[in-house]
Amino acid sequence: MKKHLTYSFLIFLLIITACSNDDEPVIKHVTTFEQDRFFIEPGESVTFTNTSQNGVSYAWDFGDNTASSNGNPIHEYQELGEFIIRLTATSSTGERVATTSTVVVGQRWALGIRVETINFENANGAPWDDDDTGPDLLVGFAKASEADRIPLINFGNDYVPEDFPAGGILPPELQILFTDEDWQFVMLDNEPPLYSPENAEEMVLFTLNPNNILSEKDYVLGSGVFEAESNGFRLLMLFELR
């Protein structure tokens, strides 16, 4: 009888132990974060928001040899390149789970051009073309130091107000890097022979630094736009951060 009671007691302990293990909650931690910017320029910052669950400590690696243990850090990048951000969360039991994302620190590359409006009269108050058919529009841009050889884009002939805005994505050979210096953007009224700037009349000339001018930027898609406006002419330049 004693032997039977001993076996019964052992079985009871095993059942209790098993039930205790089954009832113990399993805490799973999830590592996630959000960022407000994916494309920036040198000197700009990215704000990171930690959305992880059930972690007790967090370690950020920003990919540029800097790190942080703050919950929701703001980090400024100075160098060009694509950087991998890694957030590692540690649970109360010492388990570590990491997740990653990227940020591109780029420069401005010309992507598209659009003429919003033009002045249909020259400085003398006369139409650009003697036959009053509207100007034949050439548009170009280049570094100010290379303004004597600006590549020109033929927008078309006999423009009237209803034709604007006009423009689009640039051909690959004109998708060039905007260096940090003055550039010139010109509109010409084309005259025969076609595409010859020597036979064209300058309508307007803008001189500006594309990197310093006030711009609108999409920090998620990595694109932006700046504009130049004077005397009834308005030009938009689309750029991409690469």
TORVO-587459 format. One record per residue: y, z, x of N, C-alpha, C, CB in turn; residue in three letters. Coordinates in steps of 0.02 Angstrom, whole numbers, plus 32768, in hexadecimal, padded with zeros to 4 digits. Glycine has a CB too. Layout:
N
YZXYZXYZXYZXala;...
//
This chain:
242
7FC480008029800080008000803F8000802B8000803C7FD1met;803E802780608077802A808E80837FE680AD806B805F80C5lys;804C7FC480C080527F8280DE80717F5180AC800D7F6A80F6lys;805E7F55806E80797F29803B80C37F35803180537F327FF9his;80D87F748032811F7F85802A81487F6B806581287FD08024leu;812B7F6E80A1814E7F5580DD815B7F0B80D781267F64811Dthr;81287EE480C481317E9D80BB81667E8E808680EE7E7C80A8tyr;81647EB3805081947EA9801A81DB7EB5803281847ED67FDEser;81E47EE8805A82267EFA807482407EC380A282237F3D8099phe;82137EA780CD82287E7180FA823D7E3380D481F07E60812Aleu;82177E2280A082297DE88077826C7DF3805681F37DDC8041ile;82797E30803F82B97E41801F82F37E38804F82B77E898004phe;82E97E4C808F831E7E4580C1832C7DFB80CF830A7E688101leu;82F67DD380D282FF7D8B80DF83267D6B80A682BB7D6980E7leu;83177D7F8068833B7D62802F83847D758031831B7D7A7FEDile;83927DB4804183D77DCC804483FE7DA7807A83D97E188051ile;83DE7D9F80B483FE7D7D80ED840E7D3480DC83D27D80812Bthr;83DE7D1380BC83E77CCD80A984207CC6807783A77CB0808Dala;84227CF3804884577CF08016849B7CFD8035844A7D237FDEcys;849D7D2B806584DC7D3A808784F57CFD80AC84D37D7580B7ser;84C87CD980CE84DC7C9E80F484F47C6680C584A27C84811Easn;84D17C60808B84E57C2C805B85297C3B803C84B07C268025asp;85397C7A803385777C8C801285B27C8A804285717CD17FF4asp;85A77C87808385DD7C8880B386037C4680AF85C37C9480FBglu;86467C4780A3866C7C09809B86717BE280DC86B37C188081pro;866B7BA080D686727B74810F86B87B56810D863B7B3B810Fval;86E27B65813F87277B4E8141872B7B10816D87567B86815Bile;873B7AD8815087437A9B8176878E7A8E817F87217A5F8152lys;87A37A8081BC87EA7A7081C787F37A2681D188057A978204his;88297A0D81B7883A79C681B8887A79BE81DF884179AA8170val;8879798F820F88B37983823988D579428224889F79818284thr;89127948820B8939790D81F78983791B8205892E78FC81ACthr;89A878E5820F89F178ED82158A1478AD81FF8A0478FF825Ephe;8A5478B481F18A7E787B81DF8AB7787582118A9A78848196glu;8AD3783982168B0D782E82428B3E7801821E8AF8780F8285gln;8B7E780C822A8BB177E682058BC177A382268BF0780F8200asp;8BAC779982668BBC775B82898B80774482B18BF9776482B7arg;8B74770282B08B3F76E482D78B5A76B4830C8B0E76BE82A9phe;8B98769D83048BB9767283348BFF768E83418BBD7628831Bphe;8C0E769A83808C4F76B683918C68769483D18C4C7703839Bile;8CA676A583E48CC2768F84238CC876CB84518D07766E8418glu;8CCD76C084938CD376F884C28D0D772684AF8CDC76DE8509pro;8D00776784B28D32779984A08D2F77AF84588D75777E84AFgly;8D047790842F8CFD77A383E98CC177D383E18CF4776583BCglu;8CC277F783A98C90782C839E8C63781B83638CB3786F8391ser;8C28783A83648BF87836832E8BEB787C83158BB578138345val;8BEC788582D38BDD78C682B48B9578C5829B8C0E78D6827Athr;8B6D78F582B28B2778FB829F8B1F7935826E8AFA790482DDphe;8AFA792882388AED795B82068AA2796A82048B06794581C0thr;8A9079A682138A4A79BB82168A3179C781CF8A4179FB8242asn;8A01799F81B889E379A78176899B79BF817989E77966814Ethr;898779DB81B1894379F381BA89337A2E818D89377A068204ser;88F37A3B818488DD7A73815A88AB7A9F818088BD7A598119gln;88B27AE0817888847B12819188817B1781DD883F7B038178asn;88B57B0081FF88B97B0B824788E17B4B825688DA7ACF8269gly;88D37B68828F88F87BA582A389277B9782DE88C77BDD82B4val;891B7B61830289487B4E833889477B03834089347B72837Bser;897E7AE9835C89857AA1836189A27A8E83A589B27A868328tyr;898B7A5683BF89A37A3E840089B479F483F9896D7A498437ala;89F279E3840A8A0A799E84078A0C7980844D8A4F799A83E7trp;89F47942845389FC791A84908A2178DB847C89B5790A84B2asp;8A5D78D184978A87789984818A7B785884A88AD078AD8488phe;8A4D785984D78A3A781C84FA8A67780985338A3877E584CBgly;8A9C7830853F8ACA782285768ACD785C85A78B117812855Basp;8A94787D85AE8A8D78B785DB8AB578F485C48AA478A48621asn;8AC278F885838AE1793385668AB6794C852D8B2A7924854Fthr;8ABD798D851D8A9379AC84EA8ABC79E184C48A5479CB8509ala;8A9E79F9848E8ABF7A2C84668A8B7A52843D8AF57A0D8437ser;8A9B7A91842E8A707AB884018A957AC983C18A597AF98424ser;8ACF7AAB83B78AF47AB683798AD07A98833D8B3B7A99837Easn;8ADC7AB583038ABB7A9B82C88AD27A5682B58AC67ACA828Fgly;8B147A4B82B48B317A0B829F8B6579F682D28B507A108258asn;8B5079DA830A8B7F79CC83408BA8798D83358B5979C58381pro;8BE0798983578C09794D835C8C09793A83A58C5379598340ile;8BF678FB83B38BEF78E783F98C1878A984078BA678DB840Bhis;8C3C78AA843F8C65787184548C42784C848C8CAB7889846Bglu;8C3F780A84858C2077DF84B88C5777BB84E08BF077AC8497tyr;8C4C77B785228C7D7797854E8C647756856C8C8F77C78585gln;8C23775085758C07771685978BEC76E285658BCF772B85C7glu;8BEC76A3857B8BD0766E85528B84767185548BE8762A856Aleu;8B64765B851D8B1B7658851C8AFF766D84D98AFE76838552gly;8ABD766984D48A99768084988A7676C184AB8A66764B847Eglu;8A8376F684848A6A773884948A3B7751845E8AA47769849Ephe;8A057771847389D4778D844589E477D8843C898B7783845Eile;89EF77EC83FE89FB783283EE89BA785183D68A33783A83B8ile;89A9788A83F2896B78AC83DF897B78F483C8893978AD841Aarg;89637904838D896979498374892379678371898B794B832Dleu;891A79A0839388DA79C3839488E37A05837088C079CD83DDthr;88B97A10833D88BB7A4F8316887E7A78832788BF7A4082CAala;88887AB8832F88517AE7833D88487B158302885E7B10837Ethr;88087B1E82EC87FA7B4882B387F07B9182C987BB7B30828Eser;87E77BBC829987DD7C0382A7879C7C1082CC87DF7C2C8268ser;876D7BE182C9872E7BE882EC872C7BC3832E86F57BD082C0thr;87667BA88342876B7B878383875C7B3D8383873E7BA883B2gly;874D7B208349873F7AD9834787807AB1834D871B7AC78305glu;877C7A78836F87B77A4F837987AC7A0A835A87C77A4983C4arg;87DE79F3833687DD79B183198820798F832887D079B482CBval;881E7951833F885B792D8353886478EE832A8858791B839Eala;88A278D8832388B27899830488EC7879832B88C578A282B9thr;88F378378327892478158350894D77E48326890277F08389thr;898677D0834289B0779B832889D5777D836389E177B782F0ser;8A00774C83568A25772C838C8A6F7726837A8A0776E6839Bthr;8A98771E83AD8ADE770D83A58AEF76DA83DB8B0C774C83AAval;8B1576A783C88B2B767383F78B74767E84068B1F762B83D9val;8B84768484468BC97689845D8BDB7645847A8BD376C48492val;8C03761F84568C0D75DA84688C5675C684728BF075AE8434gly;8C5F758784828CA07568848A8CAB753584538CA7754784CFgln;8CE97520844B8CFA74F284158CED74AA842B8D4474FB8401arg;8CC5748784038CB77441840E8CD0741A83D18C6B74348419trp;8CF373E383DD8D0C73B983A78CD1739F837E8D36737E83C2ala;8CD673A4833C8CA0738E83108CB7735B82DC8C8173CA82EDleu;8CF2736482C28D0A7337828E8D567335828C8CEF734B824Agly;8D717303826C8DB972FA82668DC972E282208DD472C9829Cile;8E0172FB82058E1572E681C28E6272E481BE8DF87315818Carg;8E7C72AC81A78EC372A581998ECF72B781508EDD725D81AAval;8EF572EC81448F02730281008F3972D980DF8F14734C80FEglu;8F7172D181038FA972AC80E98FCF728B81238FD972D980C0thr;8FF5725881139022723A81459065722D8124900471F88162ile;90987223814D90D9720D813590D971C181359113722A8162asn;90E771A380FD90E3715A80F791227136810E90D4714680B0phe;9152715D8128918F713F814291997155818A91CC71538118glu;91B3712881B391C0713981F99202716081FF91C270F98224asn;9217716C823C92537194824892927174822B925C71A08292ala;92917133822192CA7110820592C8710B81B992CE70CA8222asn;92957129819B928E71278152927170E7813892D071328133gly;925570BE81649237707E815091EB7084814E924D7046817Fala;91C970598127917F705A812891657048816D9163702880F4pro;91297061817C910C705381BE90FE700981C790CB707A81C6trp;90E96FE6819490DC6F9E819891126F78817290966F8D817Casp;91296F42818F915F6F1B8170914D6F01812B91726EE2819Casp;910C6EF3812190F86ED880E090EA6F0E80AD90BB6EAC80E8asp;90F66F4D80C090EF6F87809390A86F8E807891206F81805Aasp;90766F7980A090306F80808B90126FC3809E90066F4880A9thr;90366FEB80C4901C702B80DB9003702681228FE4704380ADgly;9005705C81488FF37059818F8FA9704E819A9008709A81B1pro;8F9A702E81D38F54702881EA8F4A7060821D8F466FDF820Basp;8F21708F820C8F2270D1822D8EF070D582678F14710781FBleu;8F0A70E982A18EE270FC82DB8EEF714682E98EF270D08319leu;8EBA716B82F88EC071B383078E9971C183468EA771DF82CCval;8EB571EB83728E9271FD83AF8EA8724083CA8E9D71C883E4gly;8E82725983FA8E93729984198E75729B845F8E7A72D683EEphe;8E9672C1848C8E7F72C884D18EA8730084F18E87728584F9ala;8E927315852C8EB9734585528EFE732785608E9673588595lys;8F31735285608F74733A856D8F79731985B28FA673738568ala;8F51733285E18F51731686258F3172D186278F2E73448654ser;8F0E72BD85F18EEE727C85EF8F07725385B48EA2728485EAglu;8F45726185A08F60724285638F6A71F7856B8FA272628552ala;8F6971DD85A88F72719685B28F33716E85A08F86718885F9asp;8EFD719185938EBF716E85818E9B719185478E90716A85BEarg;8EC1719D85128EA571BD84D68E76718C84B38EDD71D584A7ile;8E38719F84A68E0C7174847E8E23717584358DC1718C8483pro;8E24713B84168E3F713483D28E08712483A08E7570FE83D0leu;8E10714083648DE27134832D8E06710982F98DC87177830Dile;8DE870D282E68E0670A682B48DF570C1826E8DED705D82BCasn;8E2770DD824C8E1D70F9820A8E1D70C381D48E52712D81FAphe;8E3C708B81E18E3E705681AF8E84703B81A58E21706F816Egly;8E8A700B81788EC96FE6816E8EE86FF5812B8EBD6F9C8176asn;8F2A6FEA81288F506FEA80EA8F48702B80C28F3C6FB080BFasp;8F54706280E38F4C70A380C28F8270AF808E8F4C70DB80F5tyr;8F6D70CB80558F9A70E0801F8F8C712980118F9170B47FDEval;8FB9714D7FEE8FAF71957FE38F6C71A77FC58FE571AF7FB6pro;8F50717C7F9B8F11718C7F7A8ED6718B7FAB8F03715B7F42glu;8EE071707FE78EA9716D80188E9E71AE803D8EB871368049asp;8ECA71DF80338EC3721E80588EA97255802B8F0672338076phe;8E84728580498E74728C80918E41725880A88E5972D3809Fpro;8E43724B80EA8E16721A81088DFC7235814A8E3A71D58112ala;8DBD7225815A8DA0723B81998D57724D81918DC6727781B5gly;8D3C727081C28CF5728481BF8CDD729E82028CCA724A81A9gly;8C9B729F820A8C7C72B682478C897283827F8C3072C1823Eile;8C98729D82BA8CA6727282F38C667252830F8CCA7299832Aleu;8C6B7218832D8C3171FC83508C1F7228838B8C3F71B38368pro;8BE0722783A18BC9725583D68BF4725484158B82724583E8pro;8C0D721984288C33721484668C76723784628C3D71CC8479glu;8C8E724784268CCD726A841E8CC472B3840B8CF7724783E9leu;8C8672C984078C79731083FB8C7B7334843F8C35731B83D7gln;8CB8734284558CC3735A84998CDC73A284988CF5732E84BEile;8CD673C384D18CEB740884D88D36740E84DA8CCD74278518leu;8D52743B84B18D99744A84B38DA6747D84EA8DB27465846Ephe;8DBF746685228DD0749385598E0F74BA85498DD8746B859Bthr;8E1874F0856E8E50751E85618E90750585828E3F7566857Aasp;8EAE74D385638EEB74B4857D8F0A748C85448EDC748685BAglu;8F44746F85518F657446851E8F40740485148FAE74398532asp;8F3A73F284D38F1D73B284BF8F50738D84948EDA73BC8499trp;8F49734C84918F74732484668F4A730184318F9A72F08490gln;8F66730183F48F4772E183BA8F7B72B0839F8F3173178383phe;8F67727283998F97723E83898F7F7214834E8FA4721183C5val;8FAF71FD83258FA371CB82F18FCE718F83008FB171E882A8met;8FB1715482FC8FD37116830A8FCD70E682D08FB870F5834Aleu;900370BE82C68FFF708682978FE9704982BE9044707A8273asp;8FAD703282AF8F8F6FFB82D58FB26FB982C68F446FF682C4asn;8FB86F9082FB8FD36F4D82F58FA66F1D831B901D6F4A830Eglu;8FA36EDD83078F7A6EAD832D8F916EA883768F7D6E67830Cpro;8F646E9E83A68F1C6E9C839D8F006EE2838E8EF96E8083DBpro;8ECC6EE483678EB16F24834F8E9C6F5183888E786F178321leu;8EA06F94837B8E896FC983A78EAF6FCD83E98E3F6FC083B5tyr;8EE86FAB83EE8F0E6FAC842C8F496FDB84258F266F668440ser;8F48701584478F80704484408FC2702884588F7070848465pro;8FBF6FF784858FFD6FD9849E90226FB584678FEE6FA984D8glu;8FFE6F9F8434901C6F7B83FC90206FA583BD8FF46F3C83EEasn;90196FE783C4901C7014838B9059704083908FDC703E8387ala;90717055835790AD70808353909670C9834790DD7069831Aglu;90B070F68370909F713C836990BD7158832990B7716583A6glu;9093717582FF90AA719382C190B971DD82CB9075718A828Amet;908C720182EC9096724882F9906C725C83359085727382BBval;9084728D835B905F72A78395906272F38393907D728C83D8leu;9026731283939021735B83969009736F83DB8FF17375835Ephe;902973A283F8901173BE843790027408842B904673B68470thr;8FC4741D84388FAF7461842A8F72747284548FA0746B83DFleu;8F6574B384598F2874CC84798EF574DC84438F37750B84A6asn;8EBE74B7843F8E8D74C284098E6C7507840B8E58748E840Cpro;8E6F752984448E4F756B84498E7D75A484358E377575848Fasn;8EBF759784338EEE75CC84238F0C75C783DE8F2575CC8455asn;8F05758D83BF8F237582837E8EFF75AA83488F237537836Cile;8F2475C183178F0775E682DF8ED275BB82BD8F3D75FB82ACleu;8E9775D782B28E5E75B082988E3975D882638E2F759C82D1ser;8E1775B582378DE775D3820A8DA275C882268DED75B481C2glu;8D7975FD82278D3675F782448D01761182158D32761C8287lys;8CC875EF82168C8D760681F18C5E762482258C6B75CC81C8asp;8C5A766782268C347689825A8BE97687824D8C4B76D1825Ftyr;8BD5766F82138B8D766882038B74762382168B80767681B8val;8B9B75EF82058B8675AB82138B9D759382588BA1757C81DEleu;8BCE75B582768BE575A282B88C14756782BA8BAB759382E3gly;8C3D756082868C6D752982848CB2754582738C5974F38250ser;8CE4751C827B8D287531826D8D5674F682678D42756182A2gly;8D95750482558DC674CF824C8E0B74E882608DC674B68203val;8E3274BD827F8E7974CB828A8EA0748F82738E8874DD82D5phe;8EE1749882698F0A7461824E8F4B745B82758F18746C8204glu;8F66741F82728FA87411828D8FD073EE82578FA473E582CEala;900F7402824F903873E88218907F73E0822F9033741681DBglu;909E73A7821E90E4739B823090FE735E820A90EC7392827Cser;9139736581ED915E732C81D19133730281A1917873018209asn;910D7323817790E572FF814590A072EA815C910B72C48130gly;909072F7819B904D72E881B69025732981BA905272C581FCphe;8FE6732481A68FBA735F81AA8F75734881C18FB673858166arg;8F5E736681F98F1F735382188EF27391821D8F297333825Dleu;8EB3738A820A8E8273C082118E4E73AC82458E6073D081CCleu;8E3D73DC82708E0873D282A28DCF740482958E2373D982EBmet;8D9473EA828B8D58741482838D37741E82C78D2673F48250leu;8D25745B82D78D03746983168CC37491830A8D31748E8345phe;8C9A7492833C8C5A74B5833A8C5574E183778C1D74848336glu;8C39751D836F8C2F754A83A78BEB753D83C58C3575958391leu;8BEB752B84068BAC751C84288BAA7542846A8BA574D08434arg;
//
